[in-house]
Amino acid sequence: MPKVLISDKLSPAAIDIFKQRGVEVDVKTGLERDELIKIIDQYDGLAIRSATKVTQPVIDAAKNLKVVGRAGIGVDNVDIPAATAKGIIVMNTPFGNSITTAEHAIAMMMALARDIPQANASTHAGKWEKSKFMGVEVTAKTLGIIGCGNIGSIVADRALGLRMKVVAFDPFLTPERAQDLGVGKVELDELLTRADFITLHTPLTDKTRNIIDANAIAKMKDGVRIVNCARGGLVVEADLKAALESGKVAGAALDVFEEEPAKENPLFGMENVICTPHLGASTSEAQENVALQVAEQIADYLLTGAVTNAINMPSISADEAPKLSPFVKLADLLGSFAGQLTETGIESVTLEYEGEVAGMNTRALTNAALCGLLKPLLADVNVVSAPVLAKQRDINVEEVKREEPRGVYETYMRLTVKTERQERSVAGTVFSDGKPRLIQVKGMNMEAELGPHMLYVTNEDKPGFIGALGSVLGNAGVNIANFNLGRTGAGADAIALIEVDQEVTEDVLKAVNELPHVRQAKALKF
């Protein structure tokens, strides 16, 4: 009988589901790290929320652990690379608390507009300071939404119901989707200058970390009000404090913080700041939903091998896995390659399957490709939620299958991404050794195996370029593992795809971009 540990507070309904399905379950909440490490090897599954930290030491001690289920969206508290290396599946429940979180953001905005917490405390103290708490209306004000995905779109709907004007910044928001939502699609700088209220609903990634800093605040209206119910780390707290003290920002409402649990914070005690202890998902309905979902998902995997809402594994059956696995990896790599090079809103994605792969479970492959494509900007995306997120953003996804191969490869997969500005394609195959290879980029033939750290360069095919590029990398102490080239013709467009042994720094990237004949250089990670 499989055994599961529930280490954070979950609805009792989750316990009932495990027992009804024939899974043994223990509930031990509030464990310190060393206490968890001492007992984790007894369990096949671990059900958590945000309090339990599944770190490398915990994973190292988890000799029998097969699955970690997070009741909620974010998996910041799980070391996913370590879990993946150990063969532990990490699942979440991506849509169980969207409405609850969106409603909390609206509630925080209204409280901020009318100084409700401050007025409540004053009245309880018997002060009756009616003239002190002069609020503002939200009607006809402009709400700027940073991140207009599942939660952000619900916030937009509610704000429009309050007769607000809504503008949104989201690289994946298409004009058509924006029109359907009734919001204005704008770039970040325009949002910052137009908004009376700003609310954040984006995951924490390398591109969104510190998105609200002193430079961003300087572009905002005087008297702007900021709401963050998404992730700590999106707002530079020291910069926000300075802006609140100067009056540039009239008020802020925060449900998340750079360090949690937040027992101390530079913003605590400020009269124009409202703080709540990460309550975005804290309603009885949301807790019930995510508890039921995570219990079902963990039980299904432990009893039948079914994988649902996995962060680090596609949804494929046990029978399909051996044959499909290398093609899933190829699809993910193709998507990740294109996603890291995509900087504008995606309109459509086409997956072409030729040869043997055309007869496989291409849905799992397409999901894996979409996951890789969307992950650079949407950290909390998995192979199950990726198609839903693509549909929400009006990204048209198409599959084309040809069972008879037309080229030199027995099996072939090509991903084409059409954005507002351009169309880019990348193709690959799986060789007999089971390893995926890139075989074509932007119509240029090349053969490349993708490593953890890659440098992608588009350039003019001119004499001396390869030597100059090698010199830049050599002078920076960057060792080249593999060097792959492709071109459309002599002296024409060319591509260099270089695997290096360490991460490419911004200084190195800048030096490469400044070389003659270079059109674009980007660092890629896989």
DRENSE-817408 format. One record per residue (C-alpha): x, y, z; residue number from 1; residue in three letters. Coordinates in steps of 0.001 Angstrom, whole numbers, plus 500000, padded with zeros to 6 digits. Each point is the difference from the previous one (the first is absolute). Example, Ala and Ser with C-alpha at 12.3 -4.5 7.8 and 13.67 -1.06 7.14 Angstrom:
[[512300,495500,507800],1,ALA] [[501370,503440,499340],2,SER] 
This chain:
[[500000,500000,500000],1,MET] [[501485,503405,499014],2,PRO] [[500602,502421,502844],3,LYS] [[499590,503793,499844],4,VAL] [[501046,502736,502418],5,LEU] [[497924,503189,500244],6,ILE] [[502428,502512,501521],7,SER] [[497957,503206,499624],8,ASP] [[496436,500771,501004],9,LYS] [[497568,498623,497404],10,LEU] [[496248,499546,499982],11,SER] [[498884,496776,501733],12,PRO] [[498454,499049,496646],13,ALA] [[503515,499225,498734],14,ALA] [[500526,497442,502763],15,ILE] [[496678,498357,499160],16,ASP] [[500940,499683,496332],17,ILE] [[503288,498270,500797],18,PHE] [[498291,497538,502351],19,LYS] [[497166,499303,497571],20,GLN] [[502504,499289,497236],21,ARG] [[501988,497586,502181],22,GLY] [[502974,502260,500715],23,VAL] [[501401,500128,503529],24,GLU] [[500342,503592,501216],25,VAL] [[501698,501780,502920],26,ASP] [[499363,503638,500920],27,VAL] [[502975,501704,501663],28,LYS] [[499962,503777,499593],29,THR] [[502454,502604,501257],30,GLY] [[503057,497760,499635],31,LEU] [[503435,501587,500202],32,GLU] [[502389,499150,497154],33,ARG] [[501981,497461,502012],34,ASP] [[496792,498350,501211],35,GLU] [[498793,499640,496402],36,LEU] [[503364,498644,498891],37,ILE] [[499883,497370,502759],38,LYS] [[496662,498507,498886],39,ILE] [[499665,500764,496273],40,ILE] [[501510,496663,498924],41,ASP] [[496886,498244,501319],42,GLN] [[497744,501532,497330],43,TYR] [[499196,499501,496329],44,ASP] [[498165,503327,499682],45,GLY] [[500142,503438,501610],46,LEU] [[497061,502446,499971],47,ALA] [[500920,503606,500829],48,ILE] [[498920,503606,499727],49,ARG] [[502485,502881,500345],50,SER] [[501385,499452,503505],51,ALA] [[501976,496797,499401],52,THR] [[503311,500584,498228],53,LYS] [[500959,497040,497835],54,VAL] [[503685,500816,499710],55,THR] [[502988,497995,498799],56,GLN] [[500695,498497,503471],57,PRO] [[496365,498892,500273],58,VAL] [[500114,498456,496522],59,ILE] [[503314,498273,500758],60,ASP] [[498378,498375,503049],61,ALA] [[496859,498986,498078],62,ALA] [[501107,496492,499048],63,LYS] [[496511,498790,499036],64,ASN] [[498278,503245,498996],65,LEU] [[498385,499830,496567],66,LYS] [[497777,503086,499860],67,VAL] [[499614,503424,501617],68,VAL] [[496566,501627,499645],69,GLY] [[499627,503728,500603],70,ARG] [[496461,501109,500873],71,ALA] [[500200,503306,498156],72,GLY] [[501783,501585,497065],73,ILE] [[503484,501084,501049],74,GLY] [[502737,497441,500572],75,VAL] [[502670,502448,501152],76,ASP] [[500407,497878,503139],77,ASN] [[501000,496889,498036],78,VAL] [[503470,499445,498533],79,ASP] [[498695,498780,496648],80,ILE] [[503395,499257,498373],81,PRO] [[500992,497908,503015],82,ALA] [[496663,498183,499961],83,ALA] [[500279,499344,496273],84,THR] [[503518,498640,500349],85,ALA] [[498704,497633,502704],86,LYS] [[497076,498887,497829],87,GLY] [[497408,501636,502255],88,ILE] [[496969,501417,498206],89,ILE] [[498891,503439,501134],90,VAL] [[496331,500864,499481],91,MET] [[497964,503116,500706],92,ASN] [[496338,501067,499697],93,THR] [[500277,502942,497611],94,PRO] [[496393,501214,499862],95,PHE] [[498444,499171,503373],96,GLY] [[500405,503398,501639],97,ASN] [[499948,502478,497108],98,SER] [[496685,501655,500905],99,ILE] [[500934,500243,503664],100,THR] [[503324,501685,499247],101,THR] [[498403,502402,497524],102,ALA] [[497314,500970,502519],103,GLU] [[502654,500645,502647],104,HIS] [[501787,502389,497631],105,ALA] [[496764,501908,499389],106,ILE] [[499303,500096,503746],107,ALA] [[503503,501338,500659],108,MET] [[499523,502663,497335],109,MET] [[496716,501158,501519],110,MET] [[501467,500008,503509],111,ALA] [[502909,502046,498692],112,LEU] [[497719,502487,498248],113,ALA] [[497966,500672,503148],114,ARG] [[502577,499467,502808],115,ASP] [[497710,497374,501504],116,ILE] [[502491,498216,502302],117,PRO] [[501334,503283,501356],118,GLN] [[496524,501450,500482],119,ALA] [[498878,496801,501721],120,ASN] [[502904,500102,502472],121,ALA] [[499399,503688,500707],122,SER] [[496292,499515,500621],123,THR] [[500610,497031,502305],124,HIS] [[502328,502288,501963],125,ALA] [[497126,502473,500452],126,GLY] [[501635,502801,498009],127,LYS] [[497269,500692,497379],128,TRP] [[502465,501564,497518],129,GLU] [[497536,500474,497169],130,LYS] [[501935,502719,498193],131,SER] [[503287,498108,500175],132,LYS] [[498963,497156,497719],133,PHE] [[499211,501721,496706],134,MET] [[499958,497234,497392],135,GLY] [[499654,499885,496237],136,VAL] [[497454,498395,497687],137,GLU] [[501023,497182,497702],138,VAL] [[497280,500805,497452],139,THR] [[501544,501430,496804],140,ALA] [[503507,499442,501342],141,LYS] [[502529,498039,497943],142,THR] [[501110,496626,501320],143,LEU] [[503271,498682,498618],144,GLY] [[500316,496209,500120],145,ILE] [[503496,498555,499692],146,ILE] [[499423,496403,498933],147,GLY] [[496644,499294,498377],148,CYS] [[499822,496224,500222],149,GLY] [[497399,497964,501842],150,ASN] [[499909,502091,503194],151,ILE] [[500737,503310,498289],152,GLY] [[497120,499531,497561],153,SER] [[497586,499370,502900],154,ILE] [[501236,503189,501684],155,VAL] [[499425,501859,496733],156,ALA] [[496428,498700,499789],157,ASP] [[499239,501085,503580],158,ARG] [[501611,503397,499491],159,ALA] [[497981,500636,496860],160,LEU] [[496919,499213,502072],161,GLY] [[501090,502814,502326],162,LEU] [[500024,502291,496962],163,ARG] [[503772,500332,499991],164,MET] [[502127,500418,496900],165,LYS] [[502383,497057,499691],166,VAL] [[503341,499763,498209],167,VAL] [[502211,496923,500101],168,ALA] [[503610,499103,499354],169,PHE] [[500673,496370,499183],170,ASP] [[502398,498821,497266],171,PRO] [[497657,497097,499230],172,PHE] [[496830,502104,499800],173,LEU] [[498892,500227,496371],174,THR] [[497991,502970,498704],175,PRO] [[497052,497674,499357],176,GLU] [[500045,498625,503546],177,ARG] [[500308,503529,501397],178,ALA] [[496971,501043,497968],179,GLN] [[498007,497019,501285],180,ASP] [[500886,500946,503585],181,LEU] [[499161,503657,499417],182,GLY] [[503456,501225,501003],183,VAL] [[502592,502108,498258],184,GLY] [[503207,498131,499132],185,LYS] [[502955,502275,500727],186,VAL] [[503723,499829,500584],187,GLU] [[501261,500215,503574],188,LEU] [[501172,503622,499813],189,ASP] [[496603,501160,498730],190,GLU] [[498235,498084,502763],191,LEU] [[502227,501615,502619],192,LEU] [[499274,503508,498745],193,THR] [[496222,499545,499588],194,ARG] [[498899,497949,503005],195,ALA] [[498406,501419,503159],196,ASP] [[500127,496518,501559],197,PHE] [[502496,497267,499102],198,ILE] [[499489,496332,500862],199,THR] [[502461,497197,499336],200,LEU] [[498973,496521,498841],201,HIS] [[503136,498591,498443],202,THR] [[502213,497127,501135],203,PRO] [[503448,500695,501419],204,LEU] [[502535,499333,497240],205,THR] [[503355,501457,499010],206,ASP] [[498136,502474,497771],207,LYS] [[497427,501097,502593],208,THR] [[502166,500102,503122],209,ARG] [[500165,503617,501304],210,ASN] [[497680,501139,497202],211,ILE] [[498816,502777,502322],212,ILE] [[503163,501822,501062],213,ASP] [[501057,503640,500391],214,ALA] [[500230,500496,496205],215,ASN] [[496512,498567,499434],216,ALA] [[498531,502050,502856],217,ILE] [[501526,503198,498573],218,ALA] [[497906,499477,496847],219,LYS] [[496748,499656,501947],220,MET] [[497420,502668,500731],221,LYS] [[500369,501913,503237],222,ASP] [[497632,498452,502524],223,GLY] [[499869,496558,498353],224,VAL] [[498876,497043,502123],225,ARG] [[501662,496579,499676],226,ILE] [[498552,496550,500785],227,VAL] [[502062,496794,500033],228,ASN] [[498218,496717,500673],229,CYS] [[502229,497996,497640],230,ALA] [[503555,499338,501149],231,ARG] [[502542,501584,502301],232,GLY] [[503011,501203,498031],233,GLY] [[497976,501730,497283],234,LEU] [[500235,503258,501967],235,VAL] [[503250,501394,501420],236,VAL] [[498789,500675,503534],237,GLU] [[502671,502605,500827],238,ALA] [[499117,502003,496860],239,ASP] [[496293,499776,500816],240,LEU] [[500623,501210,503550],241,LYS] [[501894,503048,498721],242,ALA] [[497195,500811,497545],243,ALA] [[497365,499662,502722],244,LEU] [[501960,502298,502286],245,GLU] [[500424,502631,497262],246,SER] [[496316,499864,499032],247,GLY] [[500718,498862,496452],248,LYS] [[498015,496852,500826],249,VAL] [[496844,500767,501978],250,ALA] [[499614,496501,501377],251,GLY] [[500820,496333,499577],252,ALA] [[498165,496787,500840],253,ALA] [[502175,496902,500249],254,LEU] [[499090,496375,500538],255,ASP] [[503470,498667,499132],256,VAL] [[503520,500934,501041],257,PHE] [[503613,499410,499008],258,GLU] [[500500,497813,503069],259,GLU] [[497182,497919,501427],260,GLU] [[498777,499453,502614],261,PRO] [[500465,503751,500381],262,ALA] [[500466,500650,503711],263,LYS] [[502002,503155,499305],264,GLU] [[499877,502233,496951],265,ASN] [[500984,503622,499227],266,PRO] [[496420,500702,498885],267,LEU] [[498385,498870,503238],268,PHE] [[498609,502823,502114],269,GLY] [[499586,502487,497142],270,MET] [[496589,501685,500115],271,GLU] [[499480,499811,496234],272,ASN] [[500781,496292,499683],273,VAL] [[497547,497097,500373],274,ILE] [[501536,496588,500649],275,CYS] [[498453,496533,500141],276,THR] [[501817,496677,500624],277,PRO] [[499788,498417,496528],278,HIS] [[496230,499571,500114],279,LEU] [[499425,499966,496230],280,GLY] [[498820,496391,499987],281,ALA] [[498542,499993,503500],282,SER] [[496302,499346,499586],283,THR] [[498160,496868,500996],284,SER] [[498958,499400,496385],285,GLU] [[503540,500266,498634],286,ALA] [[501478,497854,502740],287,GLN] [[497416,497329,499353],288,GLU] [[500611,500089,496246],289,ASN] [[503784,499724,500111],290,VAL] [[499929,497385,502778],291,ALA] [[497651,497758,498019],292,LEU] [[502034,500447,496817],293,GLN] [[503401,499276,501530],294,VAL] [[498720,496919,501856],295,ALA] [[498451,498586,496814],296,GLU] [[503155,500696,497995],297,GLN] [[502383,498406,502502],298,ILE] [[497749,496966,500476],299,ALA] [[499585,499536,496241],300,ASP] [[503737,500006,499455],301,TYR] [[500853,497661,502876],302,LEU] [[497230,497526,499131],303,LEU] [[499818,500098,496197],304,THR] [[503034,501937,498747],305,GLY] [[497824,502767,498551],306,ALA] [[501734,503407,499991],307,VAL] [[497946,503188,500273],308,THR] [[501153,503627,500289],309,ASN] [[503641,498994,500252],310,ALA] [[502606,502748,499987],311,ILE] [[502881,497771,498949],312,ASN] [[498365,497183,498024],313,MET] [[497487,499888,497136],314,PRO] [[496665,498245,500321],315,SER] [[500659,496662,498370],316,ILE] [[499013,496461,500939],317,SER] [[502418,497392,501295],318,ALA] [[499634,497994,496763],319,ASP] [[500911,502971,497819],320,GLU] [[502882,501315,502102],321,ALA] [[502997,497973,498701],322,PRO] [[499304,500729,496338],323,LYS] [[498719,503537,500388],324,LEU] [[502476,501294,502577],325,SER] [[502838,501138,497641],326,PRO] [[497488,501752,497743],327,PHE] [[498455,501758,502997],328,VAL] [[503455,501291,500849],329,LYS] [[500493,501122,496392],330,LEU] [[496646,501833,499997],331,ALA] [[500855,501750,503262],332,ASP] [[503421,501049,498652],333,LEU] [[498499,501340,496747],334,LEU] [[497427,501974,501981],335,GLY] [[502578,501325,502447],336,SER] [[502307,501000,497145],337,PHE] [[497234,501977,498275],338,ALA] [[498631,501400,503274],339,GLY] [[503327,501461,501067],340,GLN] [[500262,501783,496651],341,LEU] [[496396,501295,499989],342,THR] [[499494,503521,501342],343,GLU] [[496572,501029,498679],344,THR] [[496458,498676,500228],345,GLY] [[499535,496545,498462],346,ILE] [[497185,499651,497460],347,GLU] [[500355,496372,498946],348,SER] [[502030,496850,500495],349,VAL] [[500240,497179,497456],350,THR] [[501465,496569,500769],351,LEU] [[500899,497820,497019],352,GLU] [[500584,496277,500569],353,TYR] [[501444,497800,497262],354,GLU] [[500786,496304,499928],355,GLY] [[499721,497700,502999],356,GLU] [[499319,502822,502442],357,VAL] [[496821,500917,498099],358,ALA] [[498384,496803,501250],359,GLY] [[500845,500634,503645],360,MET] [[498103,501870,502728],361,ASN] [[500693,503383,498435],362,THR] [[497750,501755,502500],363,ARG] [[502555,499303,502713],364,ALA] [[502734,501230,497662],365,LEU] [[498112,503190,499135],366,THR] [[499317,500636,503681],367,ASN] [[503697,499561,500750],368,ALA] [[500936,502405,497185],369,ALA] [[497496,502606,501234],370,LEU] [[501309,499604,503528],371,CYS] [[503562,500636,498823],372,GLY] [[498836,502940,497891],373,LEU] [[498043,501747,502762],374,LEU] [[502272,499237,502962],375,LYS] [[502582,502808,499451],376,PRO] [[497312,502566,500886],377,LEU] [[497511,497865,501904],378,LEU] [[501942,498185,502691],379,ALA] [[496930,498241,501396],380,ASP] [[499125,498073,496870],381,VAL] [[499987,496249,499462],382,ASN] [[499133,497626,497198],383,VAL] [[496362,499861,501095],384,VAL] [[499407,503700,500610],385,SER] [[501963,501136,496910],386,ALA] [[497166,499337,497481],387,PRO] [[497507,501736,502308],388,VAL] [[502288,503009,500358],389,LEU] [[500534,500108,496234],390,ALA] [[496233,499922,499412],391,LYS] [[499441,502778,502556],392,GLN] [[502428,502142,498026],393,ARG] [[498326,499192,496662],394,ASP] [[503106,498214,498738],395,ILE] [[498892,497756,497152],396,ASN] [[501633,496572,500280],397,VAL] [[500041,497691,496989],398,GLU] [[501383,496517,499409],399,GLU] [[500996,498717,496556],400,VAL] [[500761,496267,499630],401,LYS] [[501650,498194,497118],402,ARG] [[500693,496320,500554],403,GLU] [[502292,499776,496962],404,GLU] [[503263,501928,500512],405,PRO] [[500918,502342,497174],406,ARG] [[503637,500695,500849],407,GLY] [[503106,498118,501046],408,VAL] [[498792,499432,503545],409,TYR] [[497718,497080,500861],410,GLU] [[498211,502116,502598],411,THR] [[499808,503767,500218],412,TYR] [[498394,502668,502119],413,MET] [[499761,503718,499199],414,ARG] [[498660,502823,502166],415,LEU] [[498964,503262,498328],416,THR] [[499140,503030,502116],417,VAL] [[498258,502989,498464],418,LYS] [[500098,503225,502010],419,THR] [[498798,503528,499397],420,GLU] [[503294,500803,498253],421,ARG] [[501451,496839,498489],422,GLN] [[499834,496268,499399],423,GLU] [[502687,497673,501296],424,ARG] [[500392,496229,499608],425,SER] [[502268,497423,501568],426,VAL] [[500128,496282,499187],427,ALA] [[501518,496930,501580],428,GLY] [[500139,496242,500080],429,THR] [[501016,497146,502294],430,VAL] [[502977,497905,498931],431,PHE] [[500468,496293,500678],432,SER] [[501877,500833,503215],433,ASP] [[496736,501455,501384],434,GLY] [[501388,503524,500162],435,LYS] [[498070,502915,498466],436,PRO] [[501759,502205,497442],437,ARG] [[499227,503333,498373],438,LEU] [[500184,499602,496243],439,ILE] [[498609,503286,498697],440,GLN] [[499625,503591,501264],441,VAL] [[498215,502711,497997],442,LYS] [[500243,497797,496905],443,GLY] [[503775,499527,500378],444,MET] [[501210,496431,500291],445,ASN] [[502305,499165,502893],446,MET] [[500464,497150,502417],447,GLU] [[500354,500903,503684],448,ALA] [[499527,498366,503380],449,GLU] [[498745,502487,502586],450,LEU] [[501943,500276,503245],451,GLY] [[499229,501873,503242],452,PRO] [[501669,503236,498820],453,HIS] [[499760,501126,496372],454,MET] [[500880,503142,498064],455,LEU] [[497779,500749,496988],456,TYR] [[501342,502462,497415],457,VAL] [[498474,501180,496721],458,THR] [[502474,501711,497717],459,ASN] [[501135,500716,496461],460,GLU] [[502156,497228,498574],461,ASP] [[503256,501964,499681],462,LYS] [[503674,498947,500264],463,PRO] [[501509,500443,503443],464,GLY] [[496744,499788,501944],465,PHE] [[500653,496581,501562],466,ILE] [[503490,501024,501062],467,GLY] [[498763,503246,501522],468,ALA] [[497255,498199,501887],469,LEU] [[502454,497390,501276],470,GLY] [[502340,502737,501178],471,SER] [[497259,501749,501972],472,VAL] [[499054,496778,501753],473,LEU] [[503607,498981,500564],474,GLY] [[500979,503376,501440],475,ASN] [[497040,499747,502392],476,ALA] [[501072,496539,501136],477,GLY] [[496940,498343,498452],478,VAL] [[500784,496471,498816],479,ASN] [[498251,498749,496852],480,ILE] [[498576,496470,500200],481,ALA] [[498381,499867,496548],482,ASN] [[499842,502433,497085],483,PHE] [[497182,499600,497464],484,ASN] [[499464,502080,496866],485,LEU] [[497285,500499,497399],486,GLY] [[499478,502435,497135],487,ARG] [[497685,500716,497081],488,THR] [[502907,500515,497612],489,GLY] [[503512,501375,499628],490,ALA] [[500136,503543,501403],491,GLY] [[496324,499912,500954],492,ALA] [[498127,499464,503274],493,ASP] [[501656,497628,502446],494,ALA] [[499510,498540,503472],495,ILE] [[502499,498872,502606],496,ALA] [[498792,497814,502869],497,LEU] [[502748,499484,502560],498,ILE] [[499895,497807,503091],499,GLU] [[502215,501393,502762],500,VAL] [[501043,498593,503358],501,ASP] [[498657,502840,502134],502,GLN] [[497269,502618,500018],503,GLU] [[500489,502822,497500],504,VAL] [[500209,503272,501947],505,THR] [[498495,503312,498924],506,GLU] [[503492,501411,499362],507,ASP] [[500862,497150,497640],508,VAL] [[496645,500310,498259],509,LEU] [[500554,503728,499528],510,LYS] [[503452,499395,498512],511,ALA] [[498590,497432,497549],512,VAL] [[497183,502336,498973],513,ASN] [[502556,502722,499254],514,GLU] [[501956,497808,497559],515,LEU] [[499833,500957,496305],516,PRO] [[497356,498112,498018],517,HIS] [[498072,498872,503111],518,VAL] [[496271,500696,499834],519,ARG] [[498922,498343,503238],520,GLN] [[501589,498036,502826],521,ALA] [[498099,498357,502831],522,LYS] [[500909,497687,502852],523,ALA] [[497769,496920,500236],524,LEU] [[499579,497519,502843],525,LYS] [[498715,496430,499781],526,PHE] 
